[in-house]
Amino acid sequence: MQPCNRCGLIDLHLVHDRRWHTLRHLPVAGRATRLVWRKRLLACIEGCGTFVERTPSIAPGAVWTRAAARAAVAMSEANVPVDTIRKHFGVGWNTVMRAVLVAAEQVTTVSPIRVGIDETVMTTGRLTRRRREFLTALVCLDTSLVVAVAQGRDKRSATALLAEHAPDAEVVACDLFSGFKSAADSLEDAVVVADVFHLVRLGLHALDEVRRRRQQQIHGHRGHKDDPLFRLRRVLRVGQERLDETVVAKIFDRLREADTDDEVAAAWVAVDLLRKMYAAPDRDTAHRRLVVFYEWAVAVDVTEVTRLARTIDTWQDEVLAFFDTRASNAPTESANVKIKSIRRAARGFRNCGNYAARIRLHAGQPRRVPTTTRIRSYSFATAA
């Protein structure tokens, strides 16, 4: 029995023991053990007063142990929903979320040199009257970890993220969004890089637009399964460098039969020239191949290809900066997959602060993979 807080006497009088403290511990042997601690109200025989019995493992007023709180945070790092965690430990939702928020504040923050910036949907607004809301994420390109997130998808939110968390960034990779480019230009020595994936996807989108427009002009309806252009829709998205020469020749023959004006074939060649530009070994070679792409766009005079060439000409410095830095937004897209998995597991978020805390725990720190002890040695001789 613990001594009195004032006089230090050990002889205490038990007033009552009707207060119970419910705890939930880690699963043991696949089963969740539920232990109950009886909290007693004690009184000193010298008249010093009454006080409640305490234990170092449980903070005053807490409803679970510190070990249980750490276990709940570990489950949140593994992208387990908060509702599932609170059912597992037998506590309230707010109790688990408070532990998650405290743990998220303790995540080590870094100031990266190479960053990527991209947006993701926070609230779709499809089934409710709420507006569609976005979240802008700042990702370290060297570690693929989320540095910070901010609500919104505009220049102001991106500028605040870069100024606060990456003021010394030297490389900023982004998609073809002018708001992100303007935010990156606010940094003094940062080099803005247009992402390779988004640019090639923009070219494929222009190719699909040409194919759909010619489909309507030739047949008067959208593509059916027996229409020649519709049957070629998938193979046209494959790079010509991945196909044999005979296969490429057959595709061009089928395109000439389906589209006598050769607009779809011209758009396919334009996308292939764009791909070849990114396969260049250095910046000068890429610039020469980009000029060839411009000349082809002027020669064929297809509306969608011309619009694509104008867009690339506007972003030409950022496109060619790829060959100086070799930076892409691939780590950012990888982090976005984790961010979306958090929203999917939680069935959506309405509070940006709670969403940001879950992101920092799950995607903002390296995954701690537990090491296992080898039971027995392994050799190829014994395996054979």
Solvent accessible surface area in square Angstrom, and as a share of the most:
residue,aa,sasa,rsa
1,M,124,0.55
2,Q,51,0.22
3,P,68,0.43
4,C,9,0.05
5,N,111,0.57
6,R,194,0.71
7,C,59,0.35
8,G,41,0.39
9,L,70,0.35
10,I,112,0.57
11,D,99,0.51
12,L,21,0.11
13,H,112,0.50
14,L,75,0.37
15,V,69,0.40
16,H,63,0.28
17,D,44,0.23
18,R,200,0.73
19,R,115,0.42
20,W,159,0.56
21,H,19,0.09
22,T,59,0.35
23,L,14,0.07
24,R,38,0.14
25,H,59,0.26
26,L,96,0.48
27,P,65,0.41
28,V,89,0.51
29,A,102,0.79
30,G,78,0.75
31,R,190,0.69
32,A,41,0.32
33,T,48,0.28
34,R,129,0.47
35,L,95,0.47
36,V,85,0.49
37,W,59,0.21
38,R,113,0.41
39,K,27,0.11
40,R,57,0.21
41,L,36,0.18
42,L,0,0.00
43,A,16,0.13
44,C,10,0.06
45,I,104,0.53
46,E,112,0.50
47,G,66,0.64
48,C,30,0.18
49,G,36,0.35
50,T,85,0.49
51,F,27,0.11
52,V,41,0.23
53,E,27,0.12
54,R,164,0.60
55,T,39,0.23
56,P,128,0.81
57,S,61,0.39
58,I,15,0.08
59,A,36,0.28
60,P,101,0.63
61,G,73,0.71
62,A,25,0.19
63,V,73,0.42
64,W,21,0.07
65,T,9,0.05
66,R,117,0.43
67,A,46,0.36
68,A,2,0.01
69,A,21,0.16
70,R,160,0.58
71,A,14,0.11
72,A,0,0.00
73,V,20,0.11
74,A,54,0.42
75,M,49,0.22
76,S,0,0.00
77,E,29,0.13
78,A,56,0.43
79,N,29,0.15
80,V,35,0.20
81,P,37,0.23
82,V,8,0.05
83,D,59,0.30
84,T,67,0.39
85,I,0,0.00
86,R,82,0.30
87,K,123,0.52
88,H,48,0.21
89,F,4,0.02
90,G,40,0.38
91,V,21,0.12
92,G,39,0.37
93,W,107,0.38
94,N,96,0.49
95,T,21,0.12
96,V,0,0.00
97,M,8,0.03
98,R,143,0.52
99,A,19,0.15
100,V,0,0.00
101,L,65,0.32
102,V,83,0.48
103,A,19,0.15
104,A,6,0.04
105,E,140,0.63
106,Q,140,0.62
107,V,15,0.09
108,T,114,0.66
109,T,88,0.51
110,V,89,0.51
111,S,64,0.41
112,P,9,0.06
113,I,74,0.37
114,R,67,0.25
115,V,0,0.00
116,G,0,0.00
117,I,0,0.00
118,D,7,0.04
119,E,40,0.18
120,T,5,0.03
121,V,25,0.14
122,M,2,0.01
123,T,18,0.11
124,T,50,0.29
125,G,20,0.19
126,R,198,0.72
127,L,178,0.88
128,T,81,0.47
129,R,247,0.90
130,R,95,0.34
131,R,205,0.75
132,R,136,0.50
133,E,42,0.19
134,F,33,0.14
135,L,0,0.00
136,T,0,0.00
137,A,0,0.00
138,L,0,0.00
139,V,0,0.00
140,C,10,0.06
141,L,17,0.08
142,D,95,0.49
143,T,78,0.46
144,S,39,0.25
145,L,37,0.18
146,V,5,0.03
147,V,12,0.07
148,A,9,0.07
149,V,23,0.13
150,A,24,0.19
151,Q,89,0.40
152,G,22,0.21
153,R,108,0.39
154,D,55,0.28
155,K,109,0.46
156,R,193,0.71
157,S,13,0.08
158,A,0,0.00
159,T,39,0.23
160,A,55,0.43
161,L,6,0.03
162,L,1,0.00
163,A,62,0.48
164,E,128,0.57
165,H,47,0.21
166,A,0,0.00
167,P,70,0.44
168,D,96,0.50
169,A,4,0.03
170,E,94,0.42
171,V,11,0.07
172,V,0,0.00
173,A,0,0.00
174,C,0,0.00
175,D,15,0.08
176,L,43,0.21
177,F,68,0.28
178,S,76,0.49
179,G,9,0.09
180,F,1,0.00
181,K,51,0.22
182,S,43,0.28
183,A,0,0.00
184,A,0,0.00
185,D,83,0.43
186,S,68,0.44
187,L,22,0.11
188,E,167,0.75
189,D,116,0.60
190,A,21,0.16
191,V,64,0.37
192,V,12,0.07
193,V,0,0.00
194,A,0,0.00
195,D,2,0.01
196,V,31,0.18
197,F,115,0.48
198,H,21,0.09
199,L,0,0.00
200,V,26,0.15
201,R,124,0.45
202,L,59,0.29
203,G,0,0.00
204,L,18,0.09
205,H,98,0.44
206,A,8,0.06
207,L,2,0.01
208,D,17,0.09
209,E,50,0.22
210,V,0,0.00
211,R,20,0.07
212,R,126,0.46
213,R,69,0.25
214,R,21,0.08
215,Q,3,0.02
216,Q,89,0.40
217,Q,104,0.46
218,I,70,0.35
219,H,68,0.30
220,G,59,0.57
221,H,62,0.28
222,R,187,0.68
223,G,20,0.20
224,H,99,0.44
225,K,160,0.68
226,D,107,0.55
227,D,15,0.08
228,P,56,0.35
229,L,0,0.00
230,F,52,0.22
231,R,152,0.55
232,L,2,0.01
233,R,66,0.24
234,R,173,0.63
235,V,42,0.24
236,L,3,0.01
237,R,104,0.38
238,V,45,0.26
239,G,3,0.03
240,Q,32,0.14
241,E,113,0.51
242,R,188,0.69
243,L,42,0.21
244,D,97,0.50
245,E,153,0.68
246,T,93,0.54
247,V,57,0.33
248,V,23,0.13
249,A,52,0.41
250,K,134,0.57
251,I,6,0.03
252,F,38,0.16
253,D,73,0.38
254,R,105,0.38
255,L,1,0.00
256,R,127,0.46
257,E,145,0.65
258,A,13,0.10
259,D,1,0.00
260,T,114,0.66
261,D,87,0.45
262,D,56,0.29
263,E,37,0.17
264,V,0,0.00
265,A,9,0.07
266,A,10,0.08
267,A,2,0.01
268,W,1,0.00
269,V,32,0.18
270,A,1,0.00
271,V,3,0.02
272,D,6,0.03
273,L,31,0.15
274,L,0,0.00
275,R,46,0.17
276,K,96,0.41
277,M,0,0.00
278,Y,24,0.09
279,A,77,0.59
280,A,3,0.02
281,P,101,0.64
282,D,68,0.35
283,R,84,0.31
284,D,93,0.48
285,T,22,0.13
286,A,0,0.00
287,H,72,0.32
288,R,144,0.53
289,R,86,0.31
290,L,1,0.00
291,V,57,0.32
292,V,75,0.43
293,F,0,0.00
294,Y,44,0.17
295,E,108,0.48
296,W,81,0.28
297,A,3,0.02
298,V,122,0.70
299,A,79,0.61
300,V,38,0.22
301,D,116,0.60
302,V,5,0.03
303,T,95,0.55
304,E,14,0.06
305,V,2,0.01
306,T,38,0.22
307,R,119,0.44
308,L,7,0.04
309,A,12,0.09
310,R,172,0.63
311,T,41,0.24
312,I,0,0.00
313,D,83,0.43
314,T,104,0.60
315,W,20,0.07
316,Q,37,0.17
317,D,101,0.52
318,E,20,0.09
319,V,0,0.00
320,L,5,0.03
321,A,7,0.06
322,F,24,0.10
323,F,17,0.07
324,D,92,0.47
325,T,28,0.16
326,R,121,0.44
327,A,1,0.01
328,S,33,0.21
329,N,0,0.00
330,A,64,0.49
331,P,29,0.18
332,T,0,0.00
333,E,51,0.23
334,S,55,0.36
335,A,1,0.00
336,N,5,0.03
337,V,100,0.58
338,K,63,0.27
339,I,0,0.00
340,K,80,0.34
341,S,27,0.18
342,I,0,0.00
343,R,52,0.19
344,R,156,0.57
345,A,26,0.20
346,A,29,0.22
347,R,205,0.75
348,G,34,0.32
349,F,26,0.11
350,R,199,0.73
351,N,79,0.41
352,C,28,0.17
353,G,43,0.41
354,N,24,0.12
355,Y,0,0.00
356,A,22,0.17
357,A,7,0.05
358,R,3,0.01
359,I,0,0.00
360,R,52,0.19
361,L,4,0.02
362,H,16,0.07
363,A,1,0.01
364,G,11,0.10
365,Q,26,0.12
366,P,95,0.60
367,R,136,0.49
368,R,170,0.62
369,V,123,0.70
370,P,112,0.70
371,T,134,0.78
372,T,128,0.75
373,T,127,0.74
374,R,173,0.63
375,I,172,0.87
376,R,200,0.73
377,S,102,0.66
378,Y,147,0.56
379,S,48,0.31
380,F,174,0.72
381,A,87,0.68
382,T,111,0.65
383,A,60,0.47
384,A,124,0.96
